[in-house]
Amino acid sequence: MADTTLTTVQTQFILHWGEMGARWGVNRTVAQVHALLYLAPRPLHAEEIAATLSVARSNVSNSLRELQGWGIVRVAHVLGDRRDHFESLKDVWQMFEIILAERKRREVDPTLEMLRGCLEQQQQHAKTDTYTTERIAAMLDFFETMTGFYGDLQNMPKGVLMGINRLRRKVKKLLVMQGGKAT
């Protein structure tokens, strides 16, 4: 039987990730399973995950299915063990990219559809509330602009994004040196 004891730091990370998951609209256990797999140096089987986190095996199974659906956890086979083992992506950039794409698909894309539909309905009515039409058009423009920006960023290589981040820090430092206010 594998050691299911967590260090204080591991426990703190897993509990915090679970709390953040709940704030992001993800089930706490799903987030904790992800955190455990992210920290695990080797793939873990479901019973090991359940024992380590002190949660029901069925809850672990549901969490693993959801994480696999997101594409951030995958099955890994271990020689000599017929059980499925699971591992998280370890590249935080790749993980962030996948999570962002999934959130866009699940949250932003339906919102864009709804805004376009509302705007179309507003424009088809003879007696149109121009204020509502302007508000919806402004929101749609914002979402389309941000979606375009996201598309541009998504097509950039990771090295370019890291370079942009370094440049951002330098510009911020320069602004502070010239009497600007850093936020």
Biotite code that builds the C-alpha atoms (Angstrom):
import biotite.structure as struc

atoms = struc.array([
    struc.Atom([0.000, 0.000, 0.000], chain_id="A", res_id=1, res_name="MET", atom_name="CA", element="C"),
    struc.Atom([1.345, 3.396, -0.975], chain_id="A", res_id=2, res_name="ALA", atom_name="CA", element="C"),
    struc.Atom([1.918, 6.138, 1.566], chain_id="A", res_id=3, res_name="ASP", atom_name="CA", element="C"),
    struc.Atom([-1.108, 8.448, 1.633], chain_id="A", res_id=4, res_name="THR", atom_name="CA", element="C"),
    struc.Atom([0.356, 10.921, 4.119], chain_id="A", res_id=5, res_name="THR", atom_name="CA", element="C"),
    struc.Atom([0.553, 14.499, 2.950], chain_id="A", res_id=6, res_name="LEU", atom_name="CA", element="C"),
    struc.Atom([3.046, 17.099, 4.126], chain_id="A", res_id=7, res_name="THR", atom_name="CA", element="C"),
    struc.Atom([1.790, 20.310, 5.669], chain_id="A", res_id=8, res_name="THR", atom_name="CA", element="C"),
    struc.Atom([2.574, 22.213, 2.462], chain_id="A", res_id=9, res_name="VAL", atom_name="CA", element="C"),
    struc.Atom([0.817, 19.626, 0.283], chain_id="A", res_id=10, res_name="GLN", atom_name="CA", element="C"),
    struc.Atom([-2.246, 19.746, 2.539], chain_id="A", res_id=11, res_name="THR", atom_name="CA", element="C"),
    struc.Atom([-2.265, 23.541, 2.461], chain_id="A", res_id=12, res_name="GLN", atom_name="CA", element="C"),
    struc.Atom([-1.986, 23.596, -1.340], chain_id="A", res_id=13, res_name="PHE", atom_name="CA", element="C"),
    struc.Atom([-4.716, 20.970, -1.846], chain_id="A", res_id=14, res_name="ILE", atom_name="CA", element="C"),
    struc.Atom([-7.124, 22.644, 0.600], chain_id="A", res_id=15, res_name="LEU", atom_name="CA", element="C"),
    struc.Atom([-6.535, 26.071, -0.966], chain_id="A", res_id=16, res_name="HIS", atom_name="CA", element="C"),
    struc.Atom([-6.976, 24.693, -4.497], chain_id="A", res_id=17, res_name="TRP", atom_name="CA", element="C"),
    struc.Atom([-10.264, 23.164, -3.365], chain_id="A", res_id=18, res_name="GLY", atom_name="CA", element="C"),
    struc.Atom([-11.415, 26.500, -1.917], chain_id="A", res_id=19, res_name="GLU", atom_name="CA", element="C"),
    struc.Atom([-10.432, 28.320, -5.102], chain_id="A", res_id=20, res_name="MET", atom_name="CA", element="C"),
    struc.Atom([-12.171, 25.677, -7.192], chain_id="A", res_id=21, res_name="GLY", atom_name="CA", element="C"),
    struc.Atom([-15.387, 26.336, -5.282], chain_id="A", res_id=22, res_name="ALA", atom_name="CA", element="C"),
    struc.Atom([-15.022, 30.067, -6.037], chain_id="A", res_id=23, res_name="ARG", atom_name="CA", element="C"),
    struc.Atom([-14.392, 29.304, -9.725], chain_id="A", res_id=24, res_name="TRP", atom_name="CA", element="C"),
    struc.Atom([-17.545, 27.216, -9.916], chain_id="A", res_id=25, res_name="GLY", atom_name="CA", element="C"),
    struc.Atom([-15.780, 23.850, -9.727], chain_id="A", res_id=26, res_name="VAL", atom_name="CA", element="C"),
    struc.Atom([-16.699, 21.233, -7.154], chain_id="A", res_id=27, res_name="ASN", atom_name="CA", element="C"),
    struc.Atom([-14.281, 21.377, -4.205], chain_id="A", res_id=28, res_name="ARG", atom_name="CA", element="C"),
    struc.Atom([-13.405, 17.673, -4.406], chain_id="A", res_id=29, res_name="THR", atom_name="CA", element="C"),
    struc.Atom([-12.756, 17.926, -8.148], chain_id="A", res_id=30, res_name="VAL", atom_name="CA", element="C"),
    struc.Atom([-10.292, 20.754, -7.475], chain_id="A", res_id=31, res_name="ALA", atom_name="CA", element="C"),
    struc.Atom([-8.659, 18.840, -4.599], chain_id="A", res_id=32, res_name="GLN", atom_name="CA", element="C"),
    struc.Atom([-8.226, 15.714, -6.739], chain_id="A", res_id=33, res_name="VAL", atom_name="CA", element="C"),
    struc.Atom([-6.628, 17.882, -9.410], chain_id="A", res_id=34, res_name="HIS", atom_name="CA", element="C"),
    struc.Atom([-4.300, 19.494, -6.867], chain_id="A", res_id=35, res_name="ALA", atom_name="CA", element="C"),
    struc.Atom([-3.247, 16.110, -5.480], chain_id="A", res_id=36, res_name="LEU", atom_name="CA", element="C"),
    struc.Atom([-2.523, 14.747, -8.965], chain_id="A", res_id=37, res_name="LEU", atom_name="CA", element="C"),
    struc.Atom([-0.626, 17.910, -9.880], chain_id="A", res_id=38, res_name="TYR", atom_name="CA", element="C"),
    struc.Atom([1.640, 17.475, -6.848], chain_id="A", res_id=39, res_name="LEU", atom_name="CA", element="C"),
    struc.Atom([1.982, 13.707, -7.187], chain_id="A", res_id=40, res_name="ALA", atom_name="CA", element="C"),
    struc.Atom([5.374, 12.612, -8.562], chain_id="A", res_id=41, res_name="PRO", atom_name="CA", element="C"),
    struc.Atom([3.787, 9.480, -10.054], chain_id="A", res_id=42, res_name="ARG", atom_name="CA", element="C"),
    struc.Atom([0.340, 8.470, -11.356], chain_id="A", res_id=43, res_name="PRO", atom_name="CA", element="C"),
    struc.Atom([-2.146, 7.508, -8.617], chain_id="A", res_id=44, res_name="LEU", atom_name="CA", element="C"),
    struc.Atom([-5.037, 5.035, -8.712], chain_id="A", res_id=45, res_name="HIS", atom_name="CA", element="C"),
    struc.Atom([-8.504, 6.026, -7.519], chain_id="A", res_id=46, res_name="ALA", atom_name="CA", element="C"),
    struc.Atom([-8.328, 4.135, -4.227], chain_id="A", res_id=47, res_name="GLU", atom_name="CA", element="C"),
    struc.Atom([-5.091, 5.910, -3.375], chain_id="A", res_id=48, res_name="GLU", atom_name="CA", element="C"),
    struc.Atom([-6.659, 9.282, -4.169], chain_id="A", res_id=49, res_name="ILE", atom_name="CA", element="C"),
    struc.Atom([-9.721, 8.478, -2.040], chain_id="A", res_id=50, res_name="ALA", atom_name="CA", element="C"),
    struc.Atom([-7.571, 7.380, 0.897], chain_id="A", res_id=51, res_name="ALA", atom_name="CA", element="C"),
    struc.Atom([-5.234, 10.376, 0.675], chain_id="A", res_id=52, res_name="THR", atom_name="CA", element="C"),
    struc.Atom([-8.048, 12.931, 0.506], chain_id="A", res_id=53, res_name="LEU", atom_name="CA", element="C"),
    struc.Atom([-10.404, 11.001, 2.839], chain_id="A", res_id=54, res_name="SER", atom_name="CA", element="C"),
    struc.Atom([-13.275, 11.173, 0.347], chain_id="A", res_id=55, res_name="VAL", atom_name="CA", element="C"),
    struc.Atom([-15.635, 8.546, -1.012], chain_id="A", res_id=56, res_name="ALA", atom_name="CA", element="C"),
    struc.Atom([-14.370, 6.425, -3.902], chain_id="A", res_id=57, res_name="ARG", atom_name="CA", element="C"),
    struc.Atom([-17.488, 7.331, -5.938], chain_id="A", res_id=58, res_name="SER", atom_name="CA", element="C"),
    struc.Atom([-16.711, 11.019, -5.440], chain_id="A", res_id=59, res_name="ASN", atom_name="CA", element="C"),
    struc.Atom([-13.176, 10.404, -6.737], chain_id="A", res_id=60, res_name="VAL", atom_name="CA", element="C"),
    struc.Atom([-14.538, 8.576, -9.799], chain_id="A", res_id=61, res_name="SER", atom_name="CA", element="C"),
    struc.Atom([-16.875, 11.453, -10.622], chain_id="A", res_id=62, res_name="ASN", atom_name="CA", element="C"),
    struc.Atom([-14.077, 13.973, -10.075], chain_id="A", res_id=63, res_name="SER", atom_name="CA", element="C"),
    struc.Atom([-11.689, 12.055, -12.320], chain_id="A", res_id=64, res_name="LEU", atom_name="CA", element="C"),
    struc.Atom([-14.311, 11.872, -15.087], chain_id="A", res_id=65, res_name="ARG", atom_name="CA", element="C"),
    struc.Atom([-14.844, 15.625, -14.889], chain_id="A", res_id=66, res_name="GLU", atom_name="CA", element="C"),
    struc.Atom([-11.099, 16.360, -14.906], chain_id="A", res_id=67, res_name="LEU", atom_name="CA", element="C"),
    struc.Atom([-10.638, 14.052, -17.894], chain_id="A", res_id=68, res_name="GLN", atom_name="CA", element="C"),
    struc.Atom([-13.496, 15.894, -19.598], chain_id="A", res_id=69, res_name="GLY", atom_name="CA", element="C"),
    struc.Atom([-11.588, 19.122, -19.108], chain_id="A", res_id=70, res_name="TRP", atom_name="CA", element="C"),
    struc.Atom([-8.505, 17.462, -20.575], chain_id="A", res_id=71, res_name="GLY", atom_name="CA", element="C"),
    struc.Atom([-6.200, 18.239, -17.646], chain_id="A", res_id=72, res_name="ILE", atom_name="CA", element="C"),
    struc.Atom([-6.054, 14.721, -16.188], chain_id="A", res_id=73, res_name="VAL", atom_name="CA", element="C"),
    struc.Atom([-5.372, 11.551, -18.155], chain_id="A", res_id=74, res_name="ARG", atom_name="CA", element="C"),
    struc.Atom([-5.203, 7.823, -17.567], chain_id="A", res_id=75, res_name="VAL", atom_name="CA", element="C"),
    struc.Atom([-1.721, 6.379, -17.147], chain_id="A", res_id=76, res_name="ALA", atom_name="CA", element="C"),
    struc.Atom([-1.029, 2.663, -17.100], chain_id="A", res_id=77, res_name="HIS", atom_name="CA", element="C"),
    struc.Atom([1.483, 1.237, -14.643], chain_id="A", res_id=78, res_name="VAL", atom_name="CA", element="C"),
    struc.Atom([3.341, -1.947, -15.500], chain_id="A", res_id=79, res_name="LEU", atom_name="CA", element="C"),
    struc.Atom([2.134, -4.855, -13.375], chain_id="A", res_id=80, res_name="GLY", atom_name="CA", element="C"),
    struc.Atom([-1.015, -3.076, -12.149], chain_id="A", res_id=81, res_name="ASP", atom_name="CA", element="C"),
    struc.Atom([-4.297, -3.577, -14.002], chain_id="A", res_id=82, res_name="ARG", atom_name="CA", element="C"),
    struc.Atom([-5.977, -0.593, -12.346], chain_id="A", res_id=83, res_name="ARG", atom_name="CA", element="C"),
    struc.Atom([-6.186, 2.754, -14.096], chain_id="A", res_id=84, res_name="ASP", atom_name="CA", element="C"),
    struc.Atom([-3.844, 5.335, -12.659], chain_id="A", res_id=85, res_name="HIS", atom_name="CA", element="C"),
    struc.Atom([-4.249, 9.050, -13.216], chain_id="A", res_id=86, res_name="PHE", atom_name="CA", element="C"),
    struc.Atom([-1.902, 11.966, -13.693], chain_id="A", res_id=87, res_name="GLU", atom_name="CA", element="C"),
    struc.Atom([-2.369, 15.676, -14.122], chain_id="A", res_id=88, res_name="SER", atom_name="CA", element="C"),
    struc.Atom([-0.684, 17.763, -16.744], chain_id="A", res_id=89, res_name="LEU", atom_name="CA", element="C"),
    struc.Atom([2.450, 19.178, -15.156], chain_id="A", res_id=90, res_name="LYS", atom_name="CA", element="C"),
    struc.Atom([3.053, 22.066, -17.588], chain_id="A", res_id=91, res_name="ASP", atom_name="CA", element="C"),
    struc.Atom([1.188, 24.975, -15.973], chain_id="A", res_id=92, res_name="VAL", atom_name="CA", element="C"),
    struc.Atom([1.125, 26.937, -19.254], chain_id="A", res_id=93, res_name="TRP", atom_name="CA", element="C"),
    struc.Atom([-0.528, 24.021, -21.077], chain_id="A", res_id=94, res_name="GLN", atom_name="CA", element="C"),
    struc.Atom([-2.944, 23.502, -18.178], chain_id="A", res_id=95, res_name="MET", atom_name="CA", element="C"),
    struc.Atom([-3.858, 27.198, -18.121], chain_id="A", res_id=96, res_name="PHE", atom_name="CA", element="C"),
    struc.Atom([-4.383, 27.180, -21.886], chain_id="A", res_id=97, res_name="GLU", atom_name="CA", element="C"),
    struc.Atom([-6.725, 24.164, -21.691], chain_id="A", res_id=98, res_name="ILE", atom_name="CA", element="C"),
    struc.Atom([-8.693, 25.564, -18.747], chain_id="A", res_id=99, res_name="ILE", atom_name="CA", element="C"),
    struc.Atom([-9.041, 28.929, -20.476], chain_id="A", res_id=100, res_name="LEU", atom_name="CA", element="C"),
    struc.Atom([-10.234, 27.280, -23.703], chain_id="A", res_id=101, res_name="ALA", atom_name="CA", element="C"),
    struc.Atom([-12.770, 25.175, -21.797], chain_id="A", res_id=102, res_name="GLU", atom_name="CA", element="C"),
    struc.Atom([-14.086, 28.146, -19.835], chain_id="A", res_id=103, res_name="ARG", atom_name="CA", element="C"),
    struc.Atom([-14.399, 30.102, -23.077], chain_id="A", res_id=104, res_name="LYS", atom_name="CA", element="C"),
    struc.Atom([-16.292, 27.223, -24.690], chain_id="A", res_id=105, res_name="ARG", atom_name="CA", element="C"),
    struc.Atom([-18.587, 26.717, -21.673], chain_id="A", res_id=106, res_name="ARG", atom_name="CA", element="C"),
    struc.Atom([-19.132, 30.331, -20.581], chain_id="A", res_id=107, res_name="GLU", atom_name="CA", element="C"),
    struc.Atom([-18.074, 32.939, -23.134], chain_id="A", res_id=108, res_name="VAL", atom_name="CA", element="C"),
    struc.Atom([-19.304, 31.280, -26.339], chain_id="A", res_id=109, res_name="ASP", atom_name="CA", element="C"),
    struc.Atom([-22.883, 30.782, -25.026], chain_id="A", res_id=110, res_name="PRO", atom_name="CA", element="C"),
    struc.Atom([-22.876, 34.378, -23.778], chain_id="A", res_id=111, res_name="THR", atom_name="CA", element="C"),
    struc.Atom([-21.798, 35.614, -27.210], chain_id="A", res_id=112, res_name="LEU", atom_name="CA", element="C"),
    struc.Atom([-24.611, 33.611, -28.795], chain_id="A", res_id=113, res_name="GLU", atom_name="CA", element="C"),
    struc.Atom([-27.144, 35.027, -26.347], chain_id="A", res_id=114, res_name="MET", atom_name="CA", element="C"),
    struc.Atom([-25.950, 38.618, -26.890], chain_id="A", res_id=115, res_name="LEU", atom_name="CA", element="C"),
    struc.Atom([-26.114, 38.252, -30.676], chain_id="A", res_id=116, res_name="ARG", atom_name="CA", element="C"),
    struc.Atom([-29.612, 36.778, -30.394], chain_id="A", res_id=117, res_name="GLY", atom_name="CA", element="C"),
    struc.Atom([-30.795, 39.577, -28.095], chain_id="A", res_id=118, res_name="CYS", atom_name="CA", element="C"),
    struc.Atom([-29.365, 42.236, -30.392], chain_id="A", res_id=119, res_name="LEU", atom_name="CA", element="C"),
    struc.Atom([-31.017, 40.623, -33.405], chain_id="A", res_id=120, res_name="GLU", atom_name="CA", element="C"),
    struc.Atom([-34.373, 40.506, -31.585], chain_id="A", res_id=121, res_name="GLN", atom_name="CA", element="C"),
    struc.Atom([-34.017, 44.137, -30.533], chain_id="A", res_id=122, res_name="GLN", atom_name="CA", element="C"),
    struc.Atom([-33.307, 45.221, -34.105], chain_id="A", res_id=123, res_name="GLN", atom_name="CA", element="C"),
    struc.Atom([-36.302, 43.285, -35.502], chain_id="A", res_id=124, res_name="GLN", atom_name="CA", element="C"),
    struc.Atom([-38.847, 45.036, -33.301], chain_id="A", res_id=125, res_name="HIS", atom_name="CA", element="C"),
    struc.Atom([-40.422, 48.192, -34.688], chain_id="A", res_id=126, res_name="ALA", atom_name="CA", element="C"),
    struc.Atom([-40.608, 49.737, -31.232], chain_id="A", res_id=127, res_name="LYS", atom_name="CA", element="C"),
    struc.Atom([-37.023, 49.269, -30.088], chain_id="A", res_id=128, res_name="THR", atom_name="CA", element="C"),
    struc.Atom([-35.663, 50.348, -26.743], chain_id="A", res_id=129, res_name="ASP", atom_name="CA", element="C"),
    struc.Atom([-32.527, 52.122, -28.012], chain_id="A", res_id=130, res_name="THR", atom_name="CA", element="C"),
    struc.Atom([-30.900, 52.256, -24.590], chain_id="A", res_id=131, res_name="TYR", atom_name="CA", element="C"),
    struc.Atom([-31.148, 48.465, -24.166], chain_id="A", res_id=132, res_name="THR", atom_name="CA", element="C"),
    struc.Atom([-29.893, 47.986, -27.728], chain_id="A", res_id=133, res_name="THR", atom_name="CA", element="C"),
    struc.Atom([-26.870, 50.213, -27.025], chain_id="A", res_id=134, res_name="GLU", atom_name="CA", element="C"),
    struc.Atom([-26.076, 48.374, -23.765], chain_id="A", res_id=135, res_name="ARG", atom_name="CA", element="C"),
    struc.Atom([-26.287, 44.949, -25.421], chain_id="A", res_id=136, res_name="ILE", atom_name="CA", element="C"),
    struc.Atom([-24.250, 46.143, -28.418], chain_id="A", res_id=137, res_name="ALA", atom_name="CA", element="C"),
    struc.Atom([-21.565, 47.512, -26.079], chain_id="A", res_id=138, res_name="ALA", atom_name="CA", element="C"),
    struc.Atom([-21.426, 44.220, -24.169], chain_id="A", res_id=139, res_name="MET", atom_name="CA", element="C"),
    struc.Atom([-21.289, 42.235, -27.419], chain_id="A", res_id=140, res_name="LEU", atom_name="CA", element="C"),
    struc.Atom([-18.499, 44.470, -28.731], chain_id="A", res_id=141, res_name="ASP", atom_name="CA", element="C"),
    struc.Atom([-16.541, 43.923, -25.514], chain_id="A", res_id=142, res_name="PHE", atom_name="CA", element="C"),
    struc.Atom([-16.955, 40.129, -25.651], chain_id="A", res_id=143, res_name="PHE", atom_name="CA", element="C"),
    struc.Atom([-16.011, 40.007, -29.336], chain_id="A", res_id=144, res_name="GLU", atom_name="CA", element="C"),
    struc.Atom([-12.954, 42.202, -28.711], chain_id="A", res_id=145, res_name="THR", atom_name="CA", element="C"),
    struc.Atom([-11.792, 40.046, -25.794], chain_id="A", res_id=146, res_name="MET", atom_name="CA", element="C"),
    struc.Atom([-12.453, 36.858, -27.777], chain_id="A", res_id=147, res_name="THR", atom_name="CA", element="C"),
    struc.Atom([-10.329, 38.258, -30.608], chain_id="A", res_id=148, res_name="GLY", atom_name="CA", element="C"),
    struc.Atom([-7.594, 39.165, -28.129], chain_id="A", res_id=149, res_name="PHE", atom_name="CA", element="C"),
    struc.Atom([-7.795, 35.661, -26.656], chain_id="A", res_id=150, res_name="TYR", atom_name="CA", element="C"),
    struc.Atom([-7.504, 34.170, -30.160], chain_id="A", res_id=151, res_name="GLY", atom_name="CA", element="C"),
    struc.Atom([-4.397, 36.250, -30.832], chain_id="A", res_id=152, res_name="ASP", atom_name="CA", element="C"),
    struc.Atom([-2.796, 35.152, -27.560], chain_id="A", res_id=153, res_name="LEU", atom_name="CA", element="C"),
    struc.Atom([-3.742, 31.532, -28.152], chain_id="A", res_id=154, res_name="GLN", atom_name="CA", element="C"),
    struc.Atom([-1.834, 31.510, -31.441], chain_id="A", res_id=155, res_name="ASN", atom_name="CA", element="C"),
    struc.Atom([1.368, 32.864, -29.912], chain_id="A", res_id=156, res_name="MET", atom_name="CA", element="C"),
    struc.Atom([4.123, 30.457, -28.895], chain_id="A", res_id=157, res_name="PRO", atom_name="CA", element="C"),
    struc.Atom([4.669, 30.101, -25.142], chain_id="A", res_id=158, res_name="LYS", atom_name="CA", element="C"),
    struc.Atom([8.100, 31.755, -25.416], chain_id="A", res_id=159, res_name="GLY", atom_name="CA", element="C"),
    struc.Atom([6.559, 34.883, -26.938], chain_id="A", res_id=160, res_name="VAL", atom_name="CA", element="C"),
    struc.Atom([3.988, 35.079, -24.134], chain_id="A", res_id=161, res_name="LEU", atom_name="CA", element="C"),
    struc.Atom([6.733, 34.774, -21.541], chain_id="A", res_id=162, res_name="MET", atom_name="CA", element="C"),
    struc.Atom([8.643, 37.556, -23.326], chain_id="A", res_id=163, res_name="GLY", atom_name="CA", element="C"),
    struc.Atom([5.547, 39.773, -23.302], chain_id="A", res_id=164, res_name="ILE", atom_name="CA", element="C"),
    struc.Atom([5.231, 39.168, -19.565], chain_id="A", res_id=165, res_name="ASN", atom_name="CA", element="C"),
    struc.Atom([8.866, 40.187, -18.965], chain_id="A", res_id=166, res_name="ARG", atom_name="CA", element="C"),
    struc.Atom([8.326, 43.290, -21.104], chain_id="A", res_id=167, res_name="LEU", atom_name="CA", element="C"),
    struc.Atom([5.161, 44.114, -19.139], chain_id="A", res_id=168, res_name="ARG", atom_name="CA", element="C"),
    struc.Atom([7.163, 44.096, -15.894], chain_id="A", res_id=169, res_name="ARG", atom_name="CA", element="C"),
    struc.Atom([9.836, 46.365, -17.396], chain_id="A", res_id=170, res_name="LYS", atom_name="CA", element="C"),
    struc.Atom([7.236, 48.851, -18.650], chain_id="A", res_id=171, res_name="VAL", atom_name="CA", element="C"),
    struc.Atom([5.582, 48.867, -15.232], chain_id="A", res_id=172, res_name="LYS", atom_name="CA", element="C"),
    struc.Atom([8.928, 49.542, -13.539], chain_id="A", res_id=173, res_name="LYS", atom_name="CA", element="C"),
    struc.Atom([9.670, 52.339, -16.036], chain_id="A", res_id=174, res_name="LEU", atom_name="CA", element="C"),
    struc.Atom([6.311, 53.984, -15.357], chain_id="A", res_id=175, res_name="LEU", atom_name="CA", element="C"),
    struc.Atom([6.942, 53.903, -11.613], chain_id="A", res_id=176, res_name="VAL", atom_name="CA", element="C"),
    struc.Atom([10.391, 55.439, -12.089], chain_id="A", res_id=177, res_name="MET", atom_name="CA", element="C"),
    struc.Atom([8.815, 58.278, -14.095], chain_id="A", res_id=178, res_name="GLN", atom_name="CA", element="C"),
    struc.Atom([6.349, 59.092, -11.321], chain_id="A", res_id=179, res_name="GLY", atom_name="CA", element="C"),
    struc.Atom([3.502, 56.932, -12.523], chain_id="A", res_id=180, res_name="GLY", atom_name="CA", element="C"),
    struc.Atom([1.466, 54.791, -10.240], chain_id="A", res_id=181, res_name="LYS", atom_name="CA", element="C"),
    struc.Atom([1.883, 51.012, -10.430], chain_id="A", res_id=182, res_name="ALA", atom_name="CA", element="C"),
    struc.Atom([-1.139, 48.866, -9.764], chain_id="A", res_id=183, res_name="THR", atom_name="CA", element="C"),
])
